[in-house]
Amino acid sequence: MAHRFIYTDRVQFADTDMAGIMHFANFFRFVERAEHAFFRSVDLSIVERREDLPDEERVGWPRVHASCDYHAPLIFDDEVQVEIIIEEVRSKSLRYLFRVRKQDGSLCAQGHMAVVCVRKDRETRKMRAVDIPERIYSKIEAAPPEVLKRPLP
């Protein structure tokens, strides 16, 4: 079972603002790409489109909380490592810790994100929280305390 994933990306020109640094909102785009890559790494998808799954069994993962503390800027062409750690697994939700670092390991940002497992109600078409299906639950786990408490460099 997986609890940690590192994703590597590069700051594109379109990610930067007029000052030449990555716009603060784009950190969340990098985190989202890391989250999607994490799910793919355990043979899952953040958006289930599998033909073998009936519509009533497909789930999605809207964000219900996101926070980020910024420590250092990123600029065009910086190589970036985004670390995703599952802090907590509940029956219907996941909580992530994320860290964004330059290639040299220096911390640029860190934060938390909470996502809820949802399914569309067949009649109302509204999303409602549901228990995380076993096919997903069996592939992920919360990180052990020593990983979560590891001091930042």
Backbone torsions as a table, in degrees:
resi	resn	phi	psi	omega
1	MET	NA	148.5	-174.0
2	ALA	-105.8	144.1	175.8
3	HIS	-136.7	-6.5	-176.0
4	ARG	-145.8	143.3	-179.1
5	PHE	-150.2	141.3	175.9
6	ILE	-119.6	129.1	-177.5
7	TYR	-118.9	134.6	179.4
8	THR	-110.2	137.0	-179.5
9	ASP	-146.9	-178.9	-180.0
10	ARG	-136.2	139.3	178.0
11	VAL	-69.7	123.0	177.8
12	GLN	-91.7	159.3	179.1
13	PHE	-56.7	-39.4	-179.2
14	ALA	-65.9	-17.0	178.7
15	ASP	-79.7	-13.2	-172.8
16	THR	-96.7	160.6	177.7
17	ASP	-102.3	-171.0	-177.3
18	MET	-64.8	-21.1	177.8
19	ALA	-82.8	-5.4	178.4
20	GLY	87.0	7.4	178.2
21	ILE	-110.4	158.7	-179.9
22	MET	-65.5	129.9	179.1
23	HIS	-62.8	141.1	-173.5
24	PHE	-57.0	-36.5	-178.3
25	ALA	-66.2	-26.5	-177.8
26	ASN	-71.4	-17.1	173.8
27	PHE	-58.3	-39.2	-179.8
28	PHE	-67.9	-30.5	175.3
29	ARG	-64.7	-41.4	177.7
30	PHE	-64.1	-42.4	179.3
31	VAL	-63.3	-41.5	179.4
32	GLU	-64.0	-41.4	176.9
33	ARG	-62.8	-38.3	177.2
34	ALA	-64.6	-41.6	178.5
35	GLU	-61.6	-44.7	179.4
36	HIS	-62.9	-42.2	178.5
37	ALA	-64.5	-37.8	176.5
38	PHE	-59.6	-49.3	179.7
39	PHE	-59.5	-43.9	178.8
40	ARG	-62.0	-34.0	-177.9
41	SER	-65.1	-20.5	176.9
42	VAL	-112.1	24.5	175.3
43	ASP	61.8	40.2	175.9
44	LEU	-126.3	174.5	175.0
45	SER	-138.0	145.8	177.5
46	ILE	-69.6	-24.0	175.8
47	VAL	-124.7	112.2	-176.2
48	GLU	-82.2	118.9	177.8
49	ARG	-126.6	14.9	-177.7
50	ARG	-60.0	133.5	-179.8
51	GLU	-65.8	-28.4	-177.0
52	ASP	-80.9	-2.2	178.3
53	LEU	-103.9	122.7	174.3
54	PRO	-64.3	152.9	-179.4
55	ASP	-50.6	-39.7	-175.7
56	GLU	-70.7	-7.4	177.4
57	GLU	-106.5	-6.7	-178.7
58	ARG	-78.9	142.9	-178.8
59	VAL	-126.7	162.8	174.1
60	GLY	-132.2	175.9	-172.4
61	TRP	-136.6	71.1	177.2
62	PRO	-68.2	151.1	177.4
63	ARG	-81.7	136.5	175.8
64	VAL	-116.4	-10.2	176.4
65	HIS	-157.0	139.3	173.9
66	ALA	-150.7	132.6	176.4
67	SER	-142.6	152.8	-178.3
68	CYS	-151.1	135.1	171.6
69	ASP	-108.6	131.5	-175.7
70	TYR	-103.3	132.3	-175.8
71	HIS	-115.5	-30.6	-178.4
72	ALA	-157.0	147.7	-178.5
73	PRO	-76.9	158.6	169.4
74	LEU	-115.0	146.2	-179.9
75	ILE	-124.4	168.9	180.0
76	PHE	-48.2	133.5	175.4
77	ASP	76.1	2.5	172.5
78	ASP	-63.3	136.6	171.0
79	GLU	-84.5	135.9	-171.2
80	VAL	-125.4	139.2	171.6
81	GLN	-113.6	126.6	177.5
82	VAL	-111.0	119.4	178.8
83	GLU	-101.4	126.5	176.3
84	ILE	-112.2	126.8	176.9
85	ILE	-126.1	129.9	176.1
86	ILE	-79.0	112.5	179.7
87	GLU	-80.0	-38.6	-173.0
88	GLU	-150.8	137.5	173.0
89	VAL	-118.5	119.6	175.1
90	ARG	-110.3	179.3	-177.4
91	SER	-63.2	-32.5	-176.5
92	LYS	-124.2	3.6	-174.9
93	SER	-149.9	162.6	174.3
94	LEU	-126.6	147.9	173.8
95	ARG	-125.1	127.2	-179.6
96	TYR	-107.0	148.5	162.2
97	LEU	-106.1	133.6	175.3
98	PHE	-128.5	148.6	176.5
99	ARG	-133.5	133.9	178.6
100	VAL	-114.0	123.9	-176.8
101	ARG	-128.9	153.0	168.8
102	LYS	-74.2	168.3	-178.6
103	GLN	-59.3	-29.6	179.8
104	ASP	-77.2	-0.3	178.1
105	GLY	94.0	-6.7	-178.7
106	SER	-69.9	136.6	-176.3
107	LEU	-76.6	127.1	177.7
108	CYS	-105.3	-34.6	-179.1
109	ALA	-160.2	153.7	172.2
110	GLN	-150.9	152.9	-178.3
111	GLY	-171.2	-166.6	-177.4
112	HIS	-134.7	150.2	175.5
113	MET	-144.0	137.3	176.0
114	ALA	-117.6	135.2	178.6
115	VAL	-126.5	148.8	-179.0
116	VAL	-118.3	137.3	176.4
117	CYS	-77.1	122.9	-177.6
118	VAL	-130.6	161.1	174.2
119	ARG	-138.8	145.7	176.4
120	LYS	-76.6	131.3	174.9
121	ASP	-68.9	131.1	-176.1
122	ARG	-62.0	-34.9	-176.3
123	GLU	-87.5	-48.7	-175.5
124	THR	-87.5	-18.2	-176.3
125	ARG	65.5	11.5	177.1
126	LYS	-89.1	151.5	177.0
127	MET	-77.4	142.2	173.6
128	ARG	-139.1	144.3	-180.0
129	ALA	-66.9	138.8	178.6
130	VAL	-135.8	160.9	174.9
131	ASP	-61.3	143.4	176.9
132	ILE	-64.2	124.2	-179.5
133	PRO	-60.4	148.3	-179.3
134	GLU	-57.1	-34.6	-179.2
135	ARG	-61.8	-24.2	177.3
136	ILE	-96.4	-48.1	-177.3
137	TYR	-54.8	-35.0	-176.7
138	SER	-73.2	-10.9	-176.4
139	LYS	-106.4	-5.7	-177.4
140	ILE	-130.4	159.0	177.4
141	GLU	-156.3	159.8	174.7
142	ALA	-72.3	144.6	178.6
143	ALA	-65.8	147.5	175.9
144	PRO	-65.9	154.9	-176.8
145	PRO	-53.8	-35.8	-177.9
146	GLU	-66.5	-27.4	176.3
147	VAL	-75.1	-41.9	-178.8
148	LEU	-69.9	-32.6	-175.8
149	LYS	-92.1	-0.7	-179.9
150	ARG	-57.1	126.9	-179.4
151	PRO	-67.0	148.6	176.7
152	LEU	-77.1	141.9	178.2
153	PRO	-69.9	NA	NA
